[in-house]
């Protein structure tokens, strides 16, 4: 065991080399590398992160204190090709939301209608009942528009906020995030509030049968096309993962059991490390990003890997280097001094230069910030973007590898969605490389699965109806 671990560390160290910082001043180069050494992991640190994640996962699955909530989604199966009928999906997660009408035949999506709606500030920040009344009003008008007012329509509700699930059709909002802060909803059941709003409108044909988040939806959407899909992963503005777990390992159940053999577990890994277990990788740059964030001392892991934060980490590093006269000759533009002004899309553009061995994108980004620069400055900015990006890829990879090893299936497809995965030029390549090193005995593939929050919600509703049919059949037989 010790020999295998040592060999793994050596393999990681050989594969963790970043592009050399190629600048003229050797003294400056050493100073920059020293400043950024905390961002760069060695093989032993990577394995320690994996061990820490697995410990937290196993604690969470046993319903013991952990920074991983390991939420039971109460979805005991994946799409299997028998999904049939018409369903609604309501996708709520931002200032705009969607309603979808989805028609499945023998597990295939054969028709789709979708409409987008905007939520005004007074609804997002006012009375919660009014928000849900608006959602119900939009559902009603949508159903009328597509001519289904006389058809019974099961609805899957994608609710992309922290929630505690008590059943497949019951989810209590833990805390509003993003741009929402309505009163009277935190601690309440979002399904119950939506059902009551629908009933107030007199729409007896719409039945909310499932609630889920976008990560679970991504897994369901991926499994529709590949029946070996057992992990759902979001790597975008935020990050999270879910997977299909053996039901006998799961300690937290709040509903009657019906002989489930498997269950989807929502890891909620954005909060990994909120209890301090990841402090050994935290740098002064991370501390500053956390201090300037809206949710201080929370979403620790997400702040290392989420697109919402990567650009800010890079900006904080660039400002620090400039103040030490290691970058831009100590003269940093006013635009770069503005918090959150450097986006993760800027990182992707600069990383594309590294792939193409050009400097065009980096020059444009710096010019947009009205920043004067030299060729050495361009090299340093590229180096910082690569270091921060590689750390994010490593962290996602080590946790994904631990989930793969925990499941121990011979072959797994990982359904992935999110802007960082789609648009960063090296994220998928790095993830494939490092997961393969960290889980060498398990076959896997990363597969893009878009719109889990929409189509995945429809699939959750379809699964809910299959489960109801089986339960009702058992009741009738008895």
MIDODREN-687099 format. One record per residue (C-alpha): residue in one letter; x, z, y; residue number from 1. Coordinates in steps of 0.25 Angstrom, whole numbers, always signed. Example, Ala and Ser with C-alpha at 12.3 -4.5 7.8 and 13.67 -1.06 7.14 Angstrom:
! residues 2
+------+-------+-------+-------+-----+
! code !    xx !    zz !    yy ! pos !
+------+-------+-------+-------+-----+
!    A !   +49 !   +31 !   -18 !   1 !
!    S !   +55 !   +29 !    -4 !   2 !
+------+-------+-------+-------+-----+
! end
This chain:
! residues 478
+------+-------+-------+-------+-----+
! code !    xx !    zz !    yy ! pos !
+------+-------+-------+-------+-----+
!    X !    +0 !    +0 !    +0 !   1 !
!    X !   +11 !    +4 !   +10 !   2 !
!    X !   +19 !    -9 !    +6 !   3 !
!    X !    +7 !   -17 !    +8 !   4 !
!    X !    +4 !   -11 !   +22 !   5 !
!    X !   +19 !   -13 !   +26 !   6 !
!    X !   +18 !   -28 !   +22 !   7 !
!    X !    +5 !   -29 !   +30 !   8 !
!    X !   +12 !   -23 !   +42 !   9 !
!    X !   +24 !   -33 !   +41 !  10 !
!    X !   +14 !   -44 !   +40 !  11 !
!    X !    +6 !   -40 !   +52 !  12 !
!    X !   +19 !   -38 !   +60 !  13 !
!    X !   +24 !   -52 !   +56 !  14 !
!    X !   +10 !   -58 !   +61 !  15 !
!    X !    +9 !   -50 !   +74 !  16 !
!    X !   +19 !   -57 !   +82 !  17 !
!    X !   +13 !   -62 !   +95 !  18 !
!    X !   +19 !   -73 !  +103 !  19 !
!    X !   +32 !   -69 !  +110 !  20 !
!    X !   +31 !   -66 !  +125 !  21 !
!    X !   +40 !   -77 !  +130 !  22 !
!    X !   +44 !   -74 !  +144 !  23 !
!    X !   +58 !   -75 !  +151 !  24 !
!    X !   +60 !   -60 !  +154 !  25 !
!    X !   +64 !   -53 !  +142 !  26 !
!    X !   +62 !   -39 !  +148 !  27 !
!    X !   +48 !   -42 !  +153 !  28 !
!    X !   +45 !   -47 !  +139 !  29 !
!    X !   +49 !   -34 !  +133 !  30 !
!    X !   +41 !   -26 !  +143 !  31 !
!    X !   +29 !   -34 !  +141 !  32 !
!    X !   +30 !   -33 !  +126 !  33 !
!    X !   +32 !   -18 !  +127 !  34 !
!    X !   +20 !   -16 !  +136 !  35 !
!    X !   +11 !   -24 !  +126 !  36 !
!    X !   +16 !   -18 !  +113 !  37 !
!    X !    +4 !    -9 !  +111 !  38 !
!    X !    -5 !   -22 !  +111 !  39 !
!    X !    +4 !   -28 !   +99 !  40 !
!    X !    +2 !   -22 !   +85 !  41 !
!    X !   +11 !   -21 !   +74 !  42 !
!    X !    +7 !   -22 !   +59 !  43 !
!    X !    +6 !    -7 !   +57 !  44 !
!    X !    -3 !    -5 !   +69 !  45 !
!    X !   -12 !   -16 !   +64 !  46 !
!    X !   -14 !    -9 !   +51 !  47 !
!    X !   -16 !    +4 !   +58 !  48 !
!    X !   -27 !    -2 !   +66 !  49 !
!    X !   -33 !    -7 !   +53 !  50 !
!    X !   -32 !    +6 !   +46 !  51 !
!    X !   -39 !   +13 !   +58 !  52 !
!    X !   -50 !    +3 !   +58 !  53 !
!    X !   -53 !    +5 !   +43 !  54 !
!    X !   -53 !   +20 !   +44 !  55 !
!    X !   -63 !   +19 !   +56 !  56 !
!    X !   -72 !    +9 !   +48 !  57 !
!    X !   -72 !   +18 !   +35 !  58 !
!    X !   -76 !   +30 !   +44 !  59 !
!    X !   -87 !   +22 !   +51 !  60 !
!    X !   -93 !   +16 !   +38 !  61 !
!    X !   -94 !   +31 !   +33 !  62 !
!    X !  -101 !   +34 !   +46 !  63 !
!    X !   -90 !   +43 !   +50 !  64 !
!    X !   -84 !   +44 !   +64 !  65 !
!    X !   -77 !   +31 !   +67 !  66 !
!    X !   -75 !   +22 !   +79 !  67 !
!    X !   -81 !   +11 !   +70 !  68 !
!    X !   -97 !   +13 !   +70 !  69 !
!    X !   -98 !    +4 !   +57 !  70 !
!    X !  -113 !    +2 !   +61 !  71 !
!    X !  -122 !    -1 !   +49 !  72 !
!    X !  -130 !   -14 !   +53 !  73 !
!    X !  -140 !   -12 !   +41 !  74 !
!    X !  -138 !   -27 !   +38 !  75 !
!    X !  -135 !   -27 !   +23 !  76 !
!    X !  -132 !   -41 !   +20 !  77 !
!    X !  -128 !   -54 !   +26 !  78 !
!    X !  -135 !   -68 !   +27 !  79 !
!    X !  -136 !   -74 !   +14 !  80 !
!    X !  -143 !   -87 !   +16 !  81 !
!    X !  -157 !   -82 !   +14 !  82 !
!    X !  -160 !   -79 !   +29 !  83 !
!    X !  -173 !   -86 !   +32 !  84 !
!    X !  -183 !   -86 !   +43 !  85 !
!    X !  -184 !   -85 !   +58 !  86 !
!    X !  -177 !   -74 !   +66 !  87 !
!    X !  -175 !   -70 !   +80 !  88 !
!    X !  -161 !   -64 !   +85 !  89 !
!    X !  -160 !   -56 !   +98 !  90 !
!    X !  -145 !   -56 !  +103 !  91 !
!    X !  -143 !   -45 !  +114 !  92 !
!    X !  -129 !   -42 !  +118 !  93 !
!    X !  -127 !   -46 !  +133 !  94 !
!    X !  -133 !   -50 !  +145 !  95 !
!    X !  -139 !   -62 !  +138 !  96 !
!    X !  -146 !   -61 !  +125 !  97 !
!    X !  -152 !   -71 !  +115 !  98 !
!    X !  -164 !   -73 !  +106 !  99 !
!    X !  -163 !   -82 !   +94 ! 100 !
!    X !  -173 !   -88 !   +84 ! 101 !
!    X !  -166 !   -91 !   +71 ! 102 !
!    X !  -172 !   -98 !   +59 ! 103 !
!    X !  -164 !   -96 !   +46 ! 104 !
!    X !  -167 !  -104 !   +33 ! 105 !
!    X !  -159 !  -100 !   +20 ! 106 !
!    X !  -149 !   -93 !   +28 ! 107 !
!    X !  -147 !  -105 !   +38 ! 108 !
!    X !  -150 !  -104 !   +53 ! 109 !
!    X !  -159 !  -117 !   +55 ! 110 !
!    X !  -164 !  -114 !   +68 ! 111 !
!    X !  -160 !  -106 !   +81 ! 112 !
!    X !  -167 !  -104 !   +94 ! 113 !
!    X !  -159 !   -95 !  +105 ! 114 !
!    X !  -162 !   -91 !  +119 ! 115 !
!    X !  -154 !   -83 !  +128 ! 116 !
!    X !  -159 !   -73 !  +138 ! 117 !
!    X !  -152 !   -65 !  +150 ! 118 !
!    X !  -154 !   -50 !  +152 ! 119 !
!    X !  -154 !   -46 !  +166 ! 120 !
!    X !  -146 !   -34 !  +171 ! 121 !
!    X !  -159 !   -25 !  +173 ! 122 !
!    X !  -162 !   -27 !  +159 ! 123 !
!    X !  -148 !   -24 !  +154 ! 124 !
!    X !  -147 !   -12 !  +163 ! 125 !
!    X !  -161 !    -7 !  +164 ! 126 !
!    X !  -172 !    -1 !  +154 ! 127 !
!    X !  -169 !    -4 !  +140 ! 128 !
!    X !  -184 !    -6 !  +136 ! 129 !
!    X !  -184 !   -17 !  +146 ! 130 !
!    X !  -172 !   -24 !  +140 ! 131 !
!    X !  -179 !   -24 !  +126 ! 132 !
!    X !  -192 !   -29 !  +132 ! 133 !
!    X !  -184 !   -41 !  +138 ! 134 !
!    X !  -178 !   -44 !  +125 ! 135 !
!    X !  -192 !   -43 !  +118 ! 136 !
!    X !  -197 !   -52 !  +129 ! 137 !
!    X !  -187 !   -62 !  +127 ! 138 !
!    X !  -189 !   -62 !  +112 ! 139 !
!    X !  -204 !   -64 !  +114 ! 140 !
!    X !  -202 !   -76 !  +123 ! 141 !
!    X !  -191 !   -82 !  +114 ! 142 !
!    X !  -201 !   -81 !  +102 ! 143 !
!    X !  -212 !   -88 !  +110 ! 144 !
!    X !  -202 !   -99 !  +115 ! 145 !
!    X !  -198 !  -103 !  +100 ! 146 !
!    X !  -213 !  -102 !   +96 ! 147 !
!    X !  -211 !   -90 !   +86 ! 148 !
!    X !  -221 !   -80 !   +92 ! 149 !
!    X !  -229 !   -80 !   +79 ! 150 !
!    X !  -217 !   -79 !   +70 ! 151 !
!    X !  -211 !   -66 !   +65 ! 152 !
!    X !  -197 !   -65 !   +69 ! 153 !
!    X !  -187 !   -55 !   +64 ! 154 !
!    X !  -176 !   -52 !   +75 ! 155 !
!    X !  -162 !   -49 !   +74 ! 156 !
!    X !  -157 !   -41 !   +86 ! 157 !
!    X !  -142 !   -43 !   +90 ! 158 !
!    X !  -139 !   -30 !   +99 ! 159 !
!    X !  -124 !   -31 !  +102 ! 160 !
!    X !  -123 !   -17 !  +108 ! 161 !
!    X !  -118 !    -4 !  +101 ! 162 !
!    X !  -129 !    +1 !   +92 ! 163 !
!    X !  -131 !   +10 !   +80 ! 164 !
!    X !  -139 !    +3 !   +69 ! 165 !
!    X !  -149 !   +11 !   +61 ! 166 !
!    X !  -155 !    +0 !   +54 ! 167 !
!    X !  -155 !   -15 !   +54 ! 168 !
!    X !  -166 !   -15 !   +64 ! 169 !
!    X !  -161 !    -3 !   +72 ! 170 !
!    X !  -150 !    -2 !   +81 ! 171 !
!    X !  -148 !    +9 !   +92 ! 172 !
!    X !  -140 !    +5 !  +104 ! 173 !
!    X !  -128 !   +14 !  +106 ! 174 !
!    X !  -124 !   +10 !  +119 ! 175 !
!    X !  -126 !    -2 !  +128 ! 176 !
!    X !  -114 !   -11 !  +131 ! 177 !
!    X !  -111 !   -24 !  +138 ! 178 !
!    X !  -120 !   -25 !  +150 ! 179 !
!    X !  -132 !   -17 !  +145 ! 180 !
!    X !  -136 !    -3 !  +149 ! 181 !
!    X !  -151 !    -2 !  +148 ! 182 !
!    X !  -158 !   +12 !  +147 ! 183 !
!    X !  -165 !   +17 !  +135 ! 184 !
!    X !  -158 !    +9 !  +124 ! 185 !
!    X !  -145 !   +16 !  +120 ! 186 !
!    X !  -148 !   +24 !  +108 ! 187 !
!    X !  -161 !   +16 !  +105 ! 188 !
!    X !  -164 !    +6 !   +94 ! 189 !
!    X !  -163 !    -8 !  +100 ! 190 !
!    X !  -171 !   -14 !   +89 ! 191 !
!    X !  -183 !    -4 !   +92 ! 192 !
!    X !  -182 !    -7 !  +107 ! 193 !
!    X !  -183 !   -22 !  +104 ! 194 !
!    X !  -194 !   -20 !   +94 ! 195 !
!    X !  -202 !   -12 !  +104 ! 196 !
!    X !  -200 !   -22 !  +115 ! 197 !
!    X !  -204 !   -33 !  +106 ! 198 !
!    X !  -217 !   -25 !  +102 ! 199 !
!    X !  -220 !   -23 !  +117 ! 200 !
!    X !  -221 !   -38 !  +119 ! 201 !
!    X !  -230 !   -39 !  +107 ! 202 !
!    X !  -220 !   -48 !   +99 ! 203 !
!    X !  -224 !   -44 !   +85 ! 204 !
!    X !  -216 !   -56 !   +79 ! 205 !
!    X !  -202 !   -51 !   +83 ! 206 !
!    X !  -196 !   -41 !   +73 ! 207 !
!    X !  -182 !   -35 !   +76 ! 208 !
!    X !  -176 !   -33 !   +62 ! 209 !
!    X !  -161 !   -32 !   +65 ! 210 !
!    X !  -151 !   -27 !   +75 ! 211 !
!    X !  -137 !   -31 !   +75 ! 212 !
!    X !  -125 !   -34 !   +83 ! 213 !
!    X !  -117 !   -47 !   +85 ! 214 !
!    X !  -106 !   -43 !   +75 ! 215 !
!    X !  -116 !   -41 !   +64 ! 216 !
!    X !  -123 !   -54 !   +68 ! 217 !
!    X !  -109 !   -61 !   +67 ! 218 !
!    X !  -108 !   -56 !   +53 ! 219 !
!    X !  -122 !   -61 !   +49 ! 220 !
!    X !  -120 !   -75 !   +56 ! 221 !
!    X !  -106 !   -77 !   +49 ! 222 !
!    X !  -112 !   -73 !   +36 ! 223 !
!    X !  -123 !   -84 !   +37 ! 224 !
!    X !  -113 !   -94 !   +36 ! 225 !
!    X !  -102 !   -87 !   +27 ! 226 !
!    X !  -107 !   -78 !   +17 ! 227 !
!    X !   -94 !   -71 !   +16 ! 228 !
!    X !   -95 !   -66 !   +30 ! 229 !
!    X !   -94 !   -51 !   +30 ! 230 !
!    X !   -88 !   -47 !   +44 ! 231 !
!    X !   -93 !   -50 !   +57 ! 232 !
!    X !   -84 !   -49 !   +69 ! 233 !
!    X !   -85 !   -51 !   +84 ! 234 !
!    X !   -73 !   -53 !   +92 ! 235 !
!    X !   -78 !   -57 !  +106 ! 236 !
!    X !   -80 !   -49 !  +119 ! 237 !
!    X !   -82 !   -37 !  +109 ! 238 !
!    X !   -78 !   -35 !   +95 ! 239 !
!    X !   -85 !   -30 !   +82 ! 240 !
!    X !   -86 !   -32 !   +67 ! 241 !
!    X !   -96 !   -30 !   +56 ! 242 !
!    X !   -95 !   -32 !   +41 ! 243 !
!    X !  -102 !   -31 !   +28 ! 244 !
!    X !  -100 !   -17 !   +22 ! 245 !
!    X !  -103 !   -11 !    +8 ! 246 !
!    X !  -116 !    -3 !   +10 ! 247 !
!    X !  -111 !    +8 !    +2 ! 248 !
!    X !   -99 !   +11 !   +12 ! 249 !
!    X !  -109 !   +13 !   +23 ! 250 !
!    X !  -113 !   +27 !   +26 ! 251 !
!    X !  -122 !   +25 !   +38 ! 252 !
!    X !  -136 !   +21 !   +35 ! 253 !
!    X !  -148 !   +24 !   +43 ! 254 !
!    X !  -159 !   +16 !   +35 ! 255 !
!    X !  -164 !   +16 !   +21 ! 256 !
!    X !  -154 !    +9 !   +11 ! 257 !
!    X !  -159 !    -3 !    +3 ! 258 !
!    X !  -147 !    -5 !    -6 ! 259 !
!    X !  -138 !   -12 !    +4 ! 260 !
!    X !  -125 !   -16 !    -2 ! 261 !
!    X !  -119 !   -21 !   +11 ! 262 !
!    X !  -121 !   -19 !   +26 ! 263 !
!    X !  -115 !   -25 !   +38 ! 264 !
!    X !  -107 !   -14 !   +46 ! 265 !
!    X !  -105 !   -16 !   +61 ! 266 !
!    X !   -91 !   -10 !   +63 ! 267 !
!    X !   -92 !    -9 !   +79 ! 268 !
!    X !   -77 !   -10 !   +79 ! 269 !
!    X !   -77 !   -12 !   +94 ! 270 !
!    X !   -76 !    +4 !   +95 ! 271 !
!    X !   -65 !    +5 !   +85 ! 272 !
!    X !   -55 !   +15 !   +90 ! 273 !
!    X !   -65 !   +22 !  +100 ! 274 !
!    X !   -61 !   +35 !   +93 ! 275 !
!    X !   -46 !   +33 !   +96 ! 276 !
!    X !   -42 !   +28 !   +82 ! 277 !
!    X !   -36 !   +15 !   +89 ! 278 !
!    X !   -29 !   +22 !  +100 ! 279 !
!    X !   -16 !   +18 !   +94 ! 280 !
!    X !   -17 !    +4 !   +98 ! 281 !
!    X !   -22 !    +7 !  +112 ! 282 !
!    X !   -13 !    +2 !  +124 ! 283 !
!    X !   -13 !    +6 !  +138 ! 284 !
!    X !   -19 !    -8 !  +141 ! 285 !
!    X !   -31 !    -5 !  +131 ! 286 !
!    X !   -33 !    +9 !  +138 ! 287 !
!    X !   -34 !    +2 !  +152 ! 288 !
!    X !   -44 !    -8 !  +146 ! 289 !
!    X !   -52 !    +3 !  +140 ! 290 !
!    X !   -52 !   +11 !  +153 ! 291 !
!    X !   -57 !    -1 !  +161 ! 292 !
!    X !   -68 !    -4 !  +151 ! 293 !
!    X !   -83 !    +0 !  +152 ! 294 !
!    X !   -83 !    +7 !  +139 ! 295 !
!    X !   -70 !   +16 !  +139 ! 296 !
!    X !   -65 !   +22 !  +126 ! 297 !
!    X !   -75 !   +13 !  +118 ! 298 !
!    X !   -74 !    +0 !  +111 ! 299 !
!    X !   -59 !    +2 !  +109 ! 300 !
!    X !   -57 !    -9 !   +98 ! 301 !
!    X !   -65 !   -19 !  +106 ! 302 !
!    X !   -56 !   -17 !  +118 ! 303 !
!    X !   -44 !   -22 !  +110 ! 304 !
!    X !   -51 !   -34 !  +104 ! 305 !
!    X !   -64 !   -38 !  +112 ! 306 !
!    X !   -64 !   -50 !  +122 ! 307 !
!    X !   -70 !   -40 !  +132 ! 308 !
!    X !   -57 !   -33 !  +133 ! 309 !
!    X !   -45 !   -42 !  +129 ! 310 !
!    X !   -44 !   -49 !  +142 ! 311 !
!    X !   -44 !   -35 !  +149 ! 312 !
!    X !   -33 !   -30 !  +140 ! 313 !
!    X !   -25 !   -43 !  +144 ! 314 !
!    X !   -28 !   -41 !  +158 ! 315 !
!    X !   -23 !   -26 !  +158 ! 316 !
!    X !   -10 !   -30 !  +151 ! 317 !
!    X !    -7 !   -41 !  +161 ! 318 !
!    X !   -10 !   -32 !  +173 ! 319 !
!    X !    -1 !   -21 !  +167 ! 320 !
!    X !   +10 !   -31 !  +165 ! 321 !
!    X !    +9 !   -37 !  +179 ! 322 !
!    X !   +10 !   -23 !  +185 ! 323 !
!    X !   +23 !   -20 !  +177 ! 324 !
!    X !   +28 !   -34 !  +183 ! 325 !
!    X !   +28 !   -40 !  +169 ! 326 !
!    X !   +18 !   -50 !  +172 ! 327 !
!    X !   +14 !   -59 !  +184 ! 328 !
!    X !   +26 !   -53 !  +192 ! 329 !
!    X !   +18 !   -41 !  +194 ! 330 !
!    X !    +7 !   -48 !  +202 ! 331 !
!    X !    -6 !   -49 !  +195 ! 332 !
!    X !   -18 !   -56 !  +201 ! 333 !
!    X !   -30 !   -48 !  +206 ! 334 !
!    X !   -39 !   -55 !  +196 ! 335 !
!    X !   -31 !   -50 !  +185 ! 336 !
!    X !   -32 !   -36 !  +190 ! 337 !
!    X !   -47 !   -36 !  +188 ! 338 !
!    X !   -52 !   -29 !  +176 ! 339 !
!    X !   -58 !   -38 !  +165 ! 340 !
!    X !   -54 !   -50 !  +172 ! 341 !
!    X !   -45 !   -56 !  +161 ! 342 !
!    X !   -55 !   -61 !  +150 ! 343 !
!    X !   -52 !   -63 !  +135 ! 344 !
!    X !   -55 !   -78 !  +137 ! 345 !
!    X !   -43 !   -78 !  +146 ! 346 !
!    X !   -35 !   -72 !  +134 ! 347 !
!    X !   -40 !   -83 !  +125 ! 348 !
!    X !   -36 !   -94 !  +135 ! 349 !
!    X !   -22 !   -88 !  +136 ! 350 !
!    X !   -21 !   -86 !  +121 ! 351 !
!    X !   -24 !  -101 !  +120 ! 352 !
!    X !   -12 !  -104 !  +128 ! 353 !
!    X !    -4 !   -96 !  +117 ! 354 !
!    X !   -10 !  -105 !  +106 ! 355 !
!    X !    -8 !  -118 !  +114 ! 356 !
!    X !    +6 !  -114 !  +119 ! 357 !
!    X !    +1 !  -117 !  +133 ! 358 !
!    X !    -1 !  -109 !  +146 ! 359 !
!    X !   -12 !  -116 !  +153 ! 360 !
!    X !   -23 !  -106 !  +150 ! 361 !
!    X !   -15 !   -94 !  +154 ! 362 !
!    X !   -11 !  -101 !  +167 ! 363 !
!    X !   -26 !  -103 !  +170 ! 364 !
!    X !   -30 !   -89 !  +166 ! 365 !
!    X !   -19 !   -83 !  +176 ! 366 !
!    X !   -23 !   -93 !  +187 ! 367 !
!    X !   -38 !   -89 !  +186 ! 368 !
!    X !   -33 !   -75 !  +188 ! 369 !
!    X !   -25 !   -80 !  +200 ! 370 !
!    X !   -12 !   -74 !  +193 ! 371 !
!    X !    +1 !   -80 !  +196 ! 372 !
!    X !   +10 !   -81 !  +184 ! 373 !
!    X !   +23 !   -86 !  +178 ! 374 !
!    X !   +25 !   -92 !  +164 ! 375 !
!    X !   +30 !   -79 !  +159 ! 376 !
!    X !   +17 !   -73 !  +164 ! 377 !
!    X !    +9 !   -83 !  +156 ! 378 !
!    X !   +17 !   -79 !  +144 ! 379 !
!    X !   +15 !   -64 !  +146 ! 380 !
!    X !    -1 !   -66 !  +148 ! 381 !
!    X !    -1 !   -74 !  +135 ! 382 !
!    X !    +7 !   -63 !  +128 ! 383 !
!    X !    -3 !   -53 !  +133 ! 384 !
!    X !   -15 !   -61 !  +128 ! 385 !
!    X !    -9 !   -63 !  +115 ! 386 !
!    X !    -6 !   -49 !  +113 ! 387 !
!    X !   -20 !   -44 !  +116 ! 388 !
!    X !   -27 !   -55 !  +108 ! 389 !
!    X !   -18 !   -52 !   +96 ! 390 !
!    X !   -21 !   -37 !   +96 ! 391 !
!    X !   -36 !   -40 !   +97 ! 392 !
!    X !   -35 !   -50 !   +85 ! 393 !
!    X !   -27 !   -40 !   +77 ! 394 !
!    X !   -37 !   -29 !   +79 ! 395 !
!    X !   -49 !   -37 !   +75 ! 396 !
!    X !   -41 !   -42 !   +63 ! 397 !
!    X !   -37 !   -29 !   +58 ! 398 !
!    X !   -51 !   -23 !   +59 ! 399 !
!    X !   -57 !   -36 !   +52 ! 400 !
!    X !   -46 !   -35 !   +41 ! 401 !
!    X !   -50 !   -20 !   +39 ! 402 !
!    X !   -65 !   -24 !   +37 ! 403 !
!    X !   -61 !   -35 !   +28 ! 404 !
!    X !   -53 !   -25 !   +19 ! 405 !
!    X !   -64 !   -15 !   +20 ! 406 !
!    X !   -74 !   -25 !   +15 ! 407 !
!    X !   -64 !   -30 !    +5 ! 408 !
!    X !   -72 !   -43 !    +2 ! 409 !
!    X !   -63 !   -55 !    -4 ! 410 !
!    X !   -68 !   -65 !    +7 ! 411 !
!    X !   -74 !   -62 !   +21 ! 412 !
!    X !   -78 !   -71 !   +32 ! 413 !
!    X !   -78 !   -64 !   +46 ! 414 !
!    X !   -89 !   -69 !   +55 ! 415 !
!    X !   -83 !   -68 !   +69 ! 416 !
!    X !   -89 !   -71 !   +83 ! 417 !
!    X !   -84 !   -68 !   +97 ! 418 !
!    X !   -77 !   -75 !  +109 ! 419 !
!    X !   -64 !   -69 !  +106 ! 420 !
!    X !   -64 !   -74 !   +92 ! 421 !
!    X !   -69 !   -88 !   +96 ! 422 !
!    X !   -61 !   -90 !  +109 ! 423 !
!    X !   -47 !   -83 !  +107 ! 424 !
!    X !   -38 !   -94 !  +102 ! 425 !
!    X !   -31 !   -85 !   +92 ! 426 !
!    X !   -40 !   -74 !   +88 ! 427 !
!    X !   -46 !   -80 !   +75 ! 428 !
!    X !   -31 !   -84 !   +71 ! 429 !
!    X !   -26 !   -70 !   +73 ! 430 !
!    X !   -38 !   -64 !   +66 ! 431 !
!    X !   -36 !   -73 !   +54 ! 432 !
!    X !   -21 !   -70 !   +53 ! 433 !
!    X !   -22 !   -54 !   +54 ! 434 !
!    X !   -34 !   -52 !   +46 ! 435 !
!    X !   -27 !   -60 !   +35 ! 436 !
!    X !   -15 !   -51 !   +36 ! 437 !
!    X !   -23 !   -38 !   +36 ! 438 !
!    X !   -33 !   -42 !   +25 ! 439 !
!    X !   -24 !   -50 !   +16 ! 440 !
!    X !   -32 !   -49 !    +3 ! 441 !
!    X !   -46 !   -53 !   +10 ! 442 !
!    X !   -50 !   -67 !   +13 ! 443 !
!    X !   -57 !   -69 !   +26 ! 444 !
!    X !   -61 !   -79 !   +37 ! 445 !
!    X !   -65 !   -77 !   +51 ! 446 !
!    X !   -78 !   -86 !   +55 ! 447 !
!    X !   -84 !   -88 !   +68 ! 448 !
!    X !   -99 !   -83 !   +68 ! 449 !
!    X !  -105 !   -86 !   +81 ! 450 !
!    X !  -119 !   -80 !   +86 ! 451 !
!    X !  -120 !   -68 !   +77 ! 452 !
!    X !  -128 !   -61 !   +88 ! 453 !
!    X !  -138 !   -72 !   +87 ! 454 !
!    X !  -139 !   -78 !   +73 ! 455 !
!    X !  -134 !   -65 !   +67 ! 456 !
!    X !  -146 !   -58 !   +72 ! 457 !
!    X !  -155 !   -68 !   +66 ! 458 !
!    X !  -148 !   -66 !   +53 ! 459 !
!    X !  -149 !   -51 !   +54 ! 460 !
!    X !  -164 !   -52 !   +56 ! 461 !
!    X !  -165 !   -62 !   +44 ! 462 !
!    X !  -157 !   -51 !   +35 ! 463 !
!    X !  -166 !   -40 !   +40 ! 464 !
!    X !  -179 !   -48 !   +36 ! 465 !
!    X !  -172 !   -51 !   +22 ! 466 !
!    X !  -170 !   -36 !   +21 ! 467 !
!    X !  -184 !   -32 !   +25 ! 468 !
!    X !  -190 !   -42 !   +15 ! 469 !
!    X !  -182 !   -36 !    +3 ! 470 !
!    X !  -186 !   -22 !    +8 ! 471 !
!    X !  -200 !   -25 !    +9 ! 472 !
!    X !  -200 !   -32 !    -5 ! 473 !
!    X !  -194 !   -19 !   -11 ! 474 !
!    X !  -205 !   -11 !    -5 ! 475 !
!    X !  -216 !   -21 !   -10 ! 476 !
!    X !  -210 !   -20 !   -24 ! 477 !
!    X !  -210 !    -5 !   -24 ! 478 !
+------+-------+-------+-------+-----+
! end
